[in-house]
Amino acid sequence: MGMGVKEREKMAKRAAAEIKPGMVVNLGIGIPSLVPNFLPLHVSVMFQAENGLVGIGPSPKNGEEDVNLCNAGGLPITIVPGASYSDSTVSFAMIRRGRVDMTILGALQVSEKGDLANWIVPGKKVPGMGGAMELAQKAKKVIVLMNHTDKHGHAKIVRNCTLPLTSRGCVDLIITEMAVFQVEKDGLILSELAEGCTLEAIKRVTACPFSVKDNLKVIPRE
């Protein structure tokens, strides 16, 4: 089942709360591209895109799009004061040198060990891996934003990924419409769950064991 607009926005807002002033943050396509819309005004960061832009702002209003400004997914964006442009080789050099503090990515599967599969479903055409492999390996913190299950209702948080991996042991935090998991050496820790969602419901759609944080937080409906 797909997610509604409110669920997607709530996830983006939760991810935005992980961002600290002064960070350089890379955003993947899909839900992660909504994150700048929920960044508090007092938090000054630079959002980076693989296509060669540092300094992405919120999405433009309808009719105010600039055809020369887009993110790595080709969607229209705005820029903030101090933004800079480069070609993609310089952009990837930033990533490979570890200059990106955080990346927020979508995923097809994440394992209990933090393995990430987010680039291909065998048999389906895709344009390529993009920057996912470099980002997963070199960003200082990796956050995944994804639906808790796929469109067939199958769990996307699993004991071992069955899809081709992007990178092993790279994910630090998983945010879904139902819950937030921390990825630790000993496995997953459920740290937050959405209001109205029970622990039993999360267990039914999570295909690996996990522990529960003592001070489990409930994410309120908005």
N, C-alpha and C positions, 0 to 999 in steps of 0.2 A: 504494500500500500504506500502511496505517496504521501508527502507531508503537505499541510496547508501553509499558507503564507505566514500565519502567526507562529506556527511551530518553527519554521525556518528562521524567522526573525528572532525568536526567543533564544535559539541556539547560537545565532550570530552574536547576540547581546552577551550571552554567557562567555563566549570565546573572547569578546572584547574586554571583559573584566580581567583577563589574564595578562593584558598588555600593560607594560610599565612605561613611564615617560623616558624618552631618549632611545627607545628600541628601534631597530630596523626589522620590519616584519614582512614576510612574504605571504601572499594570499593565493590559494588555489582557486580554481573555477568552481562555480556552483555556490553553495551556501557560504563558503568563506569570503566570497566577493562582497557579501552584505556587511561584513564586519565594520568597515569604516563608518557606516551609517549609525553605529551605536557606540562610537568612541566618545567618552566625555570630553567636553571642550577644553578642559584643563590638561588633558593628556596629550603631550606633543610627541608624536612618533613619525617615522618615515616608512610608508608602505612601499615595498619593492615588488616589481614585476619582471619576470624573465625576459619579456620583450624589450626591456631597456628603459625603465622608468623608476625613479625613486621619488616618492612624494605624492602618492595617490590620495585624493580626497573622497568625499561622499559621492554617491551616484548623482549625475546631473538631473535637473528637473526636465520633464518632457518639453521638447522644443529648444532646449539649451545645450544639446549635445554638440561636441566638437568632433568632426570626423577624423581628426588627427590624433585624438586621445582615446586610447582603449587599453584594457587590461590584457593579460595573457590569454584570456578566453575570448577576446574580441569584443567585449561589452564596453559601452561608453563610460568614461570616468571623468572626474575633475582632478585638478592638481592643487596642491597647497603651496604657500610661499616657500621658496627655497628648493622647489622640486628641480630635478635634473634629468637629462636624457642621455642615453648611451646606446651603443649597438648591443646585440644580445651576447656577444662574446665577453664584453666587459661585465654585463649583468651576471653571466654565469661565473665569471672569475670572482665576483663578490661572494657568490654562494659557495664556490669550491674553496675559497680561502677562509671560510667560517665567519664572514662578516655579517651574516644574517642571524639575529638573535632568536627569532621564532618563525616557524612556518605553520600555517593553518591550512590543512588539506582535507579533501574529501577522501573517501575510501570505499572499496568494495568489500574488504574483509580486514579485520585486525585480530591477531592471535593474543592469547593470554600472556605471551612473552613480549608483546609489542611489535611483532612482525607486521609489516604493512604490505597489503596487496591493493593497489589502486590504479593500475594502468590498463589492464586488458582482461576481457572474458574470452577465452579461447574460441575461435571461430567467428568472432565479430571484428569488423574493421575498426581500427582506431588510427589516428594520425601519428601516434608515437607516444613514448613515455614522457616527453617534455622535460621539465626540470625536476620531476618528482624524485628521481633517484638521488640527484645531488642534494636536494633540499632535505630529504629524509636522513641522509648521512651527515650533512655538514651544519645544518641549523642547530643552534644550541638547545632549542626546545621544539618538539614536534607535537602539535595538537591536531587531532582528527575530529572533523564534524561530519556526521553521517546519520542516516536513518538506522534505527536499531535492527530492522529486518529489511530484506530485499523485497521486491515487488511480489514475490511468491510466498512471502511470509517466513523465509528461511533466515536463521540467525546470521548476523554479519560479525558478531564477536564470537570467536571460535577457539577451540583448543589449539588447532593447527590450521593455517590457511591452506585451502585447496586450490586457490587461484595462484597464478604466477606472482612471485614476490617482487615488490619494488625494493625493499630493504628489510634486513632482519633487526629485531630488537631496537627499533628507533623511536617508537611512539611513547610519549610521556603522559598524554591525557586524551581520553575519548569522551566526546560530548555527543549525546543523541537526544532525540525528542523525549526520551524516557528517563535518562540517567546520565551521571558523570562518573567515569571510572579513572582512577589513578593507576598507572602501570608501574609496578614495583618489581624488584628482583624476584620476590616470592610469588608474583602473580598479580591479579587485578584486585583493586580495592574499590568497592562502591562507596563513593563519598557524598553523592547527592542523588535524589530522585525527584521526579516531577510530582507536584501535588495531584492527588487522585490516582497515582500509580503505586501499586503495592510491591513489596519485595518479592512476593510469589509470582506476580506478573512478569517482573524482570527476569527471574530465574527461568521462566518458561521460554523466553525468547533470547536467552544468552546460552550459547553452546559450550560453555566451559565453567569451571567452578570459580568463585570469587569470594573474597571476604568482605565484611561490611564494617565501615569505619564506626568507631564508638559514638562519635557525635555526628551521626548521619543527618545531613541537611536536606530540608524539603524545599524545592524550588516552587514558589507560589505561581498560581495562574495569574495572567495579566489581561 
